[in-house]
Amino acid sequence: MAQVEPSQQMDHELVARVQRGDSKAFDLLVRKYQHRIVALIGRYVSDWSECQDVAQEAFLRAYRAMGSFRGDAQFYTWLHRIAVNTAKNHLVSNGRRPPTDDIDVADAEQYDSGIRLRDNDTPERELMRQQMEQTVMRAVEALPEELRTAITLREVEGLSYEEIAARMDCPIGTVRSRIFRARDAIEQELAPLLDGEDTSERVTR
């Protein structure tokens, strides 16, 4: 019998609490996955404020449909599908054509934004995460198309370099170069925030 990972076990416990009427448990799920869902929706909706609205709508739909979640799949897999459908519906309702290729759920399960739900979260840390998230989104939007596509396929869709090379019809070396340049551009935008965070942490210790 496969062992359930602690993160998945926590998800199932929180879902059960939501289904019993505990709305605060859903807030914890939102906090855990909001950055990942925003990044996912950002693949479909490039405008930052619009992306936030779509993410909020996706979580609202998930909350309304929580009673139908039976735990047959991982919670994030289920949430991922709702987010993708919400993003595509948003594009269609605004007269825009959604991408023909969906972001694969299997890839999404492996994707990890690196941001975990932590017991020591503070309003300051939450604000910092939001500022970093906005900065990353803006930095990605400002990238040349070939760099933006490469970094999105790697970081959001979780594709291998070989898969990205096939998707973009270019050598693997070119893919590595594009991803390196994209990461470098993003890191340069994040540097002032990260320097500020380091200074803040040193002061509070």
C-alpha positions in Angstrom: 0.0 0.0 0.0 1.4 3.4 -1.0 2.3 5.7 1.8 0.5 9.0 1.9 2.8 12.0 2.0 2.3 14.3 5.0 1.3 17.2 2.8 -1.4 15.1 1.1 -2.6 13.8 4.4 -2.9 17.4 5.7 -4.9 18.3 2.6 -7.3 15.5 3.2 -7.8 16.4 6.8 -8.4 20.1 5.9 -10.9 19.1 3.2 -12.8 16.9 5.7 -13.0 19.9 8.0 -14.3 22.1 5.2 -16.9 19.5 4.3 -18.0 19.6 8.0 -18.5 23.4 7.7 -15.2 24.7 8.9 -14.5 27.6 6.5 -11.2 28.5 8.3 -9.8 25.1 7.1 -10.4 26.3 3.5 -8.5 29.5 4.2 -5.5 27.3 5.1 -5.8 25.5 1.8 -6.0 28.8 0.0 -2.8 30.0 1.7 -1.0 26.8 0.9 -1.8 26.8 -2.8 -2.6 30.4 -3.8 0.9 31.1 -5.1 0.9 27.9 -7.2 -2.6 28.6 -8.5 -1.7 32.2 -9.4 1.4 31.0 -11.3 -0.7 28.4 -13.1 -3.4 30.9 -14.1 -0.7 33.3 -15.1 0.1 30.9 -17.9 -3.3 31.7 -19.4 -3.9 35.3 -18.2 -0.9 37.6 -18.4 -2.4 40.7 -16.7 -1.5 40.7 -13.0 -4.7 42.1 -11.5 -6.8 40.0 -13.9 -4.9 36.9 -12.9 -5.6 37.6 -9.2 -9.3 37.9 -10.0 -9.4 34.7 -11.9 -7.5 32.9 -9.1 -10.1 34.2 -6.5 -12.9 32.9 -8.7 -11.2 29.5 -9.0 -10.9 29.2 -5.2 -14.6 30.3 -4.9 -15.6 27.6 -7.3 -13.5 25.1 -5.5 -15.1 26.0 -2.2 -18.6 25.7 -3.7 -17.7 22.3 -5.1 -15.9 21.0 -2.1 -18.8 18.7 -1.2 -18.1 16.7 -4.4 -14.4 16.1 -3.6 -14.1 12.4 -2.7 -10.4 12.1 -2.3 -9.9 9.8 -5.3 -7.2 12.2 -6.6 -4.8 14.6 -4.8 -6.5 17.8 -3.7 -4.2 19.9 -5.8 -4.9 17.8 -8.9 -8.6 18.6 -8.4 -7.9 22.2 -7.7 -5.6 22.4 -10.7 -8.4 21.3 -13.1 -10.8 23.9 -11.6 -8.2 26.6 -12.0 -7.5 25.7 -15.6 -11.2 25.6 -16.5 -11.8 28.9 -14.7 -9.0 30.6 -16.6 -10.2 29.2 -20.0 -13.8 30.2 -19.3 -12.6 33.7 -18.4 -10.7 34.0 -21.7 -13.7 32.8 -23.7 -16.1 35.1 -21.9 -13.9 38.1 -22.7 -13.7 37.1 -26.4 -10.2 35.7 -26.2 -9.1 32.3 -27.4 -7.6 30.0 -24.7 -4.5 27.9 -25.5 -5.1 24.7 -27.2 -2.8 22.8 -24.9 -3.7 22.5 -21.3 -1.0 22.4 -18.6 -0.8 18.8 -17.7 -2.1 17.7 -14.3 0.7 15.2 -13.8 3.3 18.0 -14.3 1.4 20.2 -12.0 1.6 17.6 -9.2 5.4 17.7 -9.5 5.5 21.5 -9.6 6.5 23.0 -6.4 6.7 26.8 -6.0 8.9 26.3 -3.0 6.5 28.2 -0.7 5.0 26.0 2.0 2.5 26.7 4.7 4.5 27.5 7.8 3.6 27.9 11.4 5.7 31.1 11.7 3.9 33.0 9.0 3.5 36.7 9.8 1.7 39.6 8.1 5.1 40.9 7.1 6.2 37.6 5.6 2.9 37.4 3.7 3.3 40.9 2.4 6.8 40.0 1.3 5.6 36.9 -0.6 2.9 38.9 -2.3 5.5 41.6 -3.4 7.8 38.9 -4.6 5.0 37.2 -6.5 4.0 40.4 -8.2 7.6 41.1 -9.1 8.1 37.7 -10.6 4.9 38.1 -12.7 6.0 41.5 -14.0 9.5 40.2 -14.7 8.1 37.2 -16.7 5.7 39.4 -18.6 8.6 41.7 -19.6 10.7 38.9 -21.0 11.1 38.4 -24.8 8.6 35.8 -26.0 11.1 33.0 -26.4 12.5 33.4 -22.9 9.0 33.7 -21.4 7.9 30.6 -23.1 10.9 28.6 -22.1 10.8 29.6 -18.4 7.0 29.0 -18.2 7.3 25.5 -19.7 10.1 24.7 -17.2 8.9 26.3 -14.0 5.1 26.2 -14.4 4.5 23.1 -16.6 7.5 21.3 -15.2 8.7 20.0 -18.6 12.2 18.6 -19.1 14.8 20.4 -21.2 14.2 17.7 -23.9 10.5 18.2 -23.9 10.9 22.0 -24.1 13.3 21.6 -27.0 10.8 19.5 -28.8 7.9 21.9 -28.0 9.9 25.0 -29.1 11.6 23.2 -32.0 15.2 24.2 -31.0 18.3 22.6 -29.6 18.6 21.7 -25.9 21.5 24.1 -25.6 19.3 26.9 -26.8 16.6 26.0 -24.2 19.2 26.0 -21.4 20.5 29.4 -22.5 17.0 30.9 -22.7 16.1 29.5 -19.2 19.3 30.8 -17.8 18.7 34.3 -19.2 15.1 34.3 -18.0 16.1 33.3 -14.5 18.9 35.9 -14.5 16.4 38.6 -15.5 13.9 37.6 -12.8 16.6 37.4 -10.1 17.8 40.9 -11.0 14.2 42.1 -10.4 13.9 40.2 -7.1 17.3 41.3 -5.8 16.1 44.5 -4.1 13.3 42.7 -2.3 15.6 39.8 -1.2 18.2 42.3 0.1 15.5 44.1 2.0 14.3 40.8 3.5 17.8 39.8 4.6 18.2 43.2 6.3 14.9 42.9 8.0 15.7 39.4 9.3 19.1 40.6 10.6 17.4 43.5 12.5 14.8 41.3 14.1 17.2 38.7 15.4 
